[in-house]
Amino acid sequence: MSVKGINLIVSEYNLLWEALKHYEDRLEKLSSMSTDEDQQLKYDEKIQDIEGIMNSIKISAKNDYQLILE
């Protein structure tokens, strides 16, 4: 993320990671509970977007601080 001008510190990486994991878990639950296929698709698309963001954050944390986020 620092490549784009955002310089996060370790605690910010951890906080952002936890928030995204929580949101991802919530979307997965909503998706599994939904009976509307269109709504499930929207949730699933958001989950994919979050996974992409989390991969970027994981790489940046590793590059910036050798921090392993899981």
N, C-alpha and C positions, 0 to 999 in steps of 0.2 A: 504494500500500500504506500510505502514511502516513495515509490517511483512516481506516483501521481501527486505528490506534495503533502501527503498526510503522514505525519510522524507520530506513531503511537508508542507509548511506553508499555512495559510488560503488563502492568495492571489493567491497562485499557484493552490490550489484546485479550486478556483473560475475561474481562467483563463483557466485551463484545461477543466472544466465543460462547459464553454461557447464555447470553440473551438470544443468540441465534439458535443454539441448541434447544432452548426452551420453546421458541417460536416454531421451530421445525417439529418438535414433539407435539405441540398443540395442533398444527396443521395436519399431521398424520392422524391424530385422533379425530379431528373434524372430518377428514376425508373418509375414514373408515366408518364413521357414524352416519354420513350423509346418504340419503336414498336417491338424491337427484344426481344423475350422471354428469350433467353440466357443471354442477357445483363441485363434484369430486375432481373433475378435470381441472378446474380453477385451482383447487387446493394442491393438486399434484404438480401443476405448473409452478406454483409458488415454492413448493418443496424443492423442485429442481433448481430454481433460481437461487434459493438459499444454499443449496449444496455447492453451487458454483462460487458464491460469495465466500463460503466457508473454506473452500479449497484455496482461494486467493489469499485469504487471511492466514491460513495455515502456512502457506509458502512464505508470505511476508514475515510472519513471526519467526519462522526458522531462519530466514536470511538476516533479519535484523538482530535477533537475540539468541539464536540457536534454541528457541523455545518450541517445544513439541506440544501441540494442542490436540487433544483427543476428546 
